[in-house]
Amino acid sequence: MSQAPIDVYSWPTPNGHKVHIMLEECGLPYHAHPVHIGKGDQFEPAFLKISPNNKIPAITDPEGPDGKPISLFESGAILVYLAGKTGKFLPTGDRARYEVLQWLMFQMGGVGPMLGQAHHFRIYAPEKIGYAIDRYSNEAKRLYGVIDRQLSSNKFIAGKSYSIADIAIFPWLRSWENQGIVLDDYPHLKKWFEGIAERPAVQRGVKVLADLRQPITGDKEREILFGKTQYQRR
């Protein structure tokens, strides 16, 4: 019996692309439903039922554990779930599994939040705050350095095999220029990045919903995305 399509509620952001890429890599059927975060779709009651933190992505799998439907939010949790469902990109041996999971947590707790802040203060913030730009740009460089050192002795982020750690980190590095990064300064990372970008499933994954995304325009959309108080003049 074939797998029923998984419903994916998402938007073409790094966190969204993490799940799009994983679904493509696993060969799972899915339907992508756009959640336009610039228009506030993430606050709709129907979406909040499956993503109570009003963040994309979220999924509903009609064939979850024990054959019963399951809904999940948080991109890292979704990657772990899909890996468990398919037996792909997350080792079963304890040592190798924890190696992957620690780098997944590195992305969730460091790469995503800090590169997001670097991108925000360098590109989107209405006021250029030198302290914030320097702080997050320097942290972005530090994180790129951590990844570069890891890849100096490993083919992939967590060792010899491609895993959900690579899938989680890659989308966040696609906007390296906007994060104040010179990719040539990180040769091991650059080689890895270029290799991941050539994977057919990755190329398909980053195209999911991408034609719907438009440049951010107007204070209202900025308020929805980044919070109202940041844009109120004192």
Kinemage of the C-alpha trace (Angstrom):
@kinemage 1
@onewidth
@group {chain A} dominant
@subgroup {mainchain}
@vectorlist {calphas} color= white
{ca met a 1} P 0.000 0.000 0.000
{ca ser a 2} L 1.360 3.411 -0.931
{ca gln a 3} L 1.932 6.159 1.601
{ca ala a 4} L -0.825 8.764 1.771
{ca pro a 5} L 0.531 12.267 1.104
{ca ile a 6} L 1.791 14.228 4.085
{ca asp a 7} L 0.324 17.721 4.419
{ca val a 8} L 3.058 20.328 4.870
{ca tyr a 9} L 2.137 23.809 6.078
{ca ser a 10} L 5.083 25.964 5.219
{ca trp a 11} L 6.703 28.966 3.577
{ca pro a 12} L 9.976 29.263 1.583
{ca thr a 13} L 12.251 30.128 4.505
{ca pro a 14} L 15.266 28.167 5.763
{ca asn a 15} L 13.135 26.332 8.315
{ca gly a 16} L 10.551 25.534 5.678
{ca his a 17} L 13.170 24.351 3.217
{ca lys a 18} L 14.620 21.972 5.800
{ca val a 19} L 11.411 19.971 5.722
{ca his a 20} L 10.886 20.341 1.960
{ca ile a 21} L 14.370 18.953 1.338
{ca met a 22} L 13.858 16.069 3.774
{ca leu a 23} L 10.603 15.057 2.113
{ca glu a 24} L 12.262 15.135 -1.288
{ca glu a 25} L 15.281 13.176 -0.056
{ca cys a 26} L 13.030 10.538 1.484
{ca gly a 27} L 10.834 10.283 -1.591
{ca leu a 28} L 7.670 10.776 0.453
{ca pro a 29} L 4.525 12.103 -1.235
{ca tyr a 30} L 3.310 15.399 0.170
{ca his a 31} L 1.105 18.394 -0.431
{ca ala a 32} L 2.637 21.785 0.319
{ca his a 33} L 0.184 24.327 1.712
{ca pro a 34} L 1.499 27.911 1.787
{ca val a 35} L 1.306 29.749 5.108
{ca his a 36} L 2.019 33.340 4.119
{ca ile a 37} L 3.853 34.596 7.185
{ca gly a 38} L 3.975 38.151 5.830
{ca lys a 39} L 0.170 38.283 5.775
{ca gly a 40} L -0.236 36.674 9.193
{ca asp a 41} L -1.548 33.272 8.068
{ca gln a 42} L 0.428 31.702 10.936
{ca phe a 43} L -2.019 33.223 13.419
{ca glu a 44} L -5.101 31.621 11.872
{ca pro a 45} L -6.943 29.289 14.303
{ca ala a 46} L -6.734 26.319 11.913
{ca phe a 47} L -2.947 26.603 11.732
{ca leu a 48} L -2.570 27.150 15.479
{ca lys a 49} L -4.243 23.795 16.078
{ca ile a 50} L -1.197 22.045 14.596
{ca ser a 51} L 1.427 24.691 15.355
{ca pro a 52} L 0.588 26.338 18.704
{ca asn a 53} L 3.754 28.470 18.560
{ca asn a 54} L 2.471 30.061 15.323
{ca lys a 55} L 5.646 29.159 13.428
{ca ile a 56} L 6.171 27.305 10.176
{ca pro a 57} L 6.669 24.550 9.220
{ca ala a 58} L 4.181 22.016 10.520
{ca ile a 59} L 3.008 18.718 9.111
{ca thr a 60} L 0.105 16.336 9.360
{ca asp a 61} L 0.841 12.724 8.492
{ca pro a 62} L -2.343 10.674 7.992
{ca glu a 63} L -0.270 7.522 8.535
{ca gly a 64} L 1.552 8.316 11.746
{ca pro a 65} L 2.584 5.953 14.546
{ca asp a 66} L 0.305 2.906 14.792
{ca gly a 67} L -1.282 4.007 11.534
{ca lys a 68} L -3.022 6.922 13.206
{ca pro a 69} L -2.729 10.576 12.057
{ca ile a 70} L -0.182 12.806 13.757
{ca ser a 71} L 0.540 16.524 13.555
{ca leu a 72} L 3.943 17.973 14.368
{ca phe a 73} L 5.494 21.423 14.607
{ca glu a 74} L 9.146 22.504 15.028
{ca ser a 75} L 11.339 21.751 12.027
{ca gly a 76} L 13.913 19.771 14.005
{ca ala a 77} L 11.251 17.497 15.474
{ca ile a 78} L 9.811 16.992 12.000
{ca leu a 79} L 13.213 15.986 10.623
{ca val a 80} L 13.666 13.429 13.411
{ca tyr a 81} L 10.156 12.106 12.839
{ca leu a 82} L 10.610 11.711 9.080
{ca ala a 83} L 13.977 10.054 9.622
{ca gly a 84} L 12.363 7.574 12.002
{ca lys a 85} L 9.460 6.966 9.658
{ca thr a 86} L 11.675 6.172 6.675
{ca gly a 87} L 14.847 4.886 8.316
{ca lys a 88} L 16.869 7.473 6.403
{ca phe a 89} L 19.444 10.129 7.341
{ca leu a 90} L 19.577 9.336 11.070
{ca pro a 91} L 21.710 6.370 12.162
{ca thr a 92} L 20.251 3.700 14.402
{ca gly a 93} L 23.464 3.049 16.341
{ca asp a 94} L 23.636 5.082 19.534
{ca arg a 95} L 27.016 6.715 18.986
{ca ala a 96} L 26.368 7.800 15.399
{ca arg a 97} L 22.795 8.828 16.229
{ca tyr a 98} L 23.862 11.145 19.036
{ca glu a 99} L 26.569 12.605 16.815
{ca val a 100} L 23.900 13.632 14.328
{ca leu a 101} L 21.473 14.856 16.980
{ca gln a 102} L 24.031 17.130 18.641
{ca trp a 103} L 24.671 18.875 15.326
{ca leu a 104} L 20.936 19.135 14.711
{ca met a 105} L 20.652 20.871 18.099
{ca phe a 106} L 23.580 23.103 17.115
{ca gln a 107} L 21.522 24.280 14.180
{ca met a 108} L 18.332 24.694 16.170
{ca gly a 109} L 19.933 26.554 19.065
{ca gly a 110} L 22.731 28.433 17.309
{ca val a 111} L 22.853 28.558 13.537
{ca gly a 112} L 19.183 29.332 12.988
{ca pro a 113} L 18.614 31.971 15.676
{ca met a 114} L 21.965 33.741 15.282
{ca leu a 115} L 22.108 33.799 11.486
{ca gly a 116} L 18.501 34.931 11.509
{ca gln a 117} L 19.424 37.854 13.756
{ca ala a 118} L 22.433 38.723 11.607
{ca his a 119} L 20.222 38.725 8.537
{ca his a 120} L 17.576 40.789 10.302
{ca phe a 121} L 19.799 43.555 11.630
{ca arg a 122} L 21.918 43.758 8.483
{ca ile a 123} L 19.041 43.755 5.983
{ca tyr a 124} L 15.568 44.249 7.433
{ca ala a 125} L 15.820 46.422 10.539
{ca pro a 126} L 14.533 49.945 9.771
{ca glu a 127} L 17.294 51.447 11.898
{ca lys a 128} L 20.909 50.427 11.435
{ca ile a 129} L 22.119 49.622 14.930
{ca gly a 130} L 25.868 49.222 14.816
{ca tyr a 131} L 26.122 47.226 18.033
{ca ala a 132} L 23.536 44.667 16.876
{ca ile a 133} L 25.025 44.395 13.382
{ca asp a 134} L 28.500 43.797 14.788
{ca arg a 135} L 27.333 41.394 17.480
{ca tyr a 136} L 25.386 39.100 15.177
{ca ser a 137} L 27.743 39.411 12.216
{ca asn a 138} L 30.618 38.339 14.462
{ca glu a 139} L 28.569 35.461 15.826
{ca ala a 140} L 27.734 34.397 12.282
{ca lys a 141} L 31.447 34.298 11.478
{ca arg a 142} L 32.129 32.271 14.602
{ca leu a 143} L 29.452 29.733 13.691
{ca tyr a 144} L 30.720 29.438 10.132
{ca gly a 145} L 34.138 28.815 11.649
{ca val a 146} L 32.783 26.016 13.844
{ca ile a 147} L 31.234 24.336 10.811
{ca asp a 148} L 34.367 24.829 8.724
{ca arg a 149} L 36.525 23.172 11.376
{ca gln a 150} L 34.119 20.263 11.675
{ca leu a 151} L 34.205 19.754 7.917
{ca ser a 152} L 38.007 19.908 7.792
{ca ser a 153} L 38.055 16.283 8.918
{ca asn a 154} L 34.573 15.088 7.949
{ca lys a 155} L 32.830 14.716 4.604
{ca phe a 156} L 29.509 15.694 6.142
{ca ile a 157} L 28.496 17.641 9.231
{ca ala a 158} L 28.177 14.599 11.511
{ca gly a 159} L 30.792 12.368 9.951
{ca lys a 160} L 30.988 10.139 6.899
{ca ser a 161} L 27.299 10.059 6.021
{ca tyr a 162} L 24.782 12.635 4.843
{ca ser a 163} L 22.190 13.203 7.570
{ca ile a 164} L 19.465 15.428 8.918
{ca ala a 165} L 22.250 17.600 10.370
{ca asp a 166} L 23.310 18.547 6.833
{ca ile a 167} L 19.697 19.019 5.789
{ca ala a 168} L 19.070 21.323 8.762
{ca ile a 169} L 22.144 23.508 8.358
{ca phe a 170} L 22.355 23.918 4.589
{ca pro a 171} L 19.285 26.157 4.040
{ca trp a 172} L 20.499 28.637 6.645
{ca leu a 173} L 23.776 29.173 4.800
{ca arg a 174} L 22.212 29.953 1.423
{ca ser a 175} L 22.007 33.659 2.353
{ca trp a 176} L 25.631 33.871 3.457
{ca glu a 177} L 26.202 37.215 1.743
{ca asn a 178} L 23.378 38.846 3.701
{ca gln a 179} L 24.929 37.485 6.897
{ca gly a 180} L 28.193 39.321 6.239
{ca ile a 181} L 30.076 36.179 5.248
{ca val a 182} L 32.790 35.716 2.624
{ca leu a 183} L 32.382 32.061 1.727
{ca asp a 184} L 35.971 31.734 0.474
{ca asp a 185} L 37.122 32.318 4.063
{ca tyr a 186} L 35.692 28.894 4.947
{ca pro a 187} L 37.076 26.495 2.309
{ca his a 188} L 35.912 23.240 3.909
{ca leu a 189} L 32.429 24.616 4.435
{ca lys a 190} L 32.354 25.977 0.888
{ca lys a 191} L 33.247 22.588 -0.616
{ca trp a 192} L 30.545 20.899 1.469
{ca phe a 193} L 28.004 23.611 0.639
{ca glu a 194} L 28.584 23.305 -3.092
{ca gly a 195} L 28.264 19.536 -2.891
{ca ile a 196} L 24.974 19.682 -0.992
{ca ala a 197} L 23.612 22.262 -3.426
{ca glu a 198} L 24.160 19.821 -6.301
{ca arg a 199} L 21.947 17.113 -4.825
{ca pro a 200} L 18.786 16.774 -6.973
{ca ala a 201} L 16.483 16.460 -3.948
{ca val a 202} L 17.965 19.615 -2.429
{ca gln a 203} L 17.443 21.498 -5.661
{ca arg a 204} L 13.813 20.389 -5.753
{ca gly a 205} L 13.296 21.150 -2.071
{ca val a 206} L 14.451 24.768 -2.200
{ca lys a 207} L 12.054 25.430 -5.071
{ca val a 208} L 8.981 24.414 -3.066
{ca leu a 209} L 6.701 27.469 -2.720
{ca ala a 210} L 9.657 29.693 -3.725
{ca asp a 211} L 7.683 31.407 -6.475
{ca leu a 212} L 5.275 32.775 -3.840
{ca arg a 213} L 7.844 34.708 -1.859
{ca gln a 214} L 8.137 38.424 -2.550
{ca pro a 215} L 10.359 41.128 -1.033
{ca ile a 216} L 9.141 42.461 2.304
{ca thr a 217} L 7.341 45.751 1.789
{ca gly a 218} L 5.714 48.093 4.267
{ca asp a 219} L 5.686 48.470 8.034
{ca lys a 220} L 2.623 46.250 8.459
{ca glu a 221} L 4.371 43.204 7.040
{ca arg a 222} L 7.478 43.968 9.095
{ca glu a 223} L 5.345 44.191 12.241
{ca ile a 224} L 3.807 40.793 11.518
{ca leu a 225} L 7.163 39.176 10.837
{ca phe a 226} L 9.387 40.848 13.404
{ca gly a 227} L 7.157 42.296 16.098
{ca lys a 228} L 5.392 45.618 16.395
{ca thr a 229} L 7.380 47.192 19.204
{ca gln a 230} L 10.617 47.117 17.202
{ca tyr a 231} L 9.095 49.525 14.717
{ca gln a 232} L 7.393 51.991 17.042
{ca arg a 233} L 9.162 55.298 17.307
{ca arg a 234} L 9.741 56.566 20.813
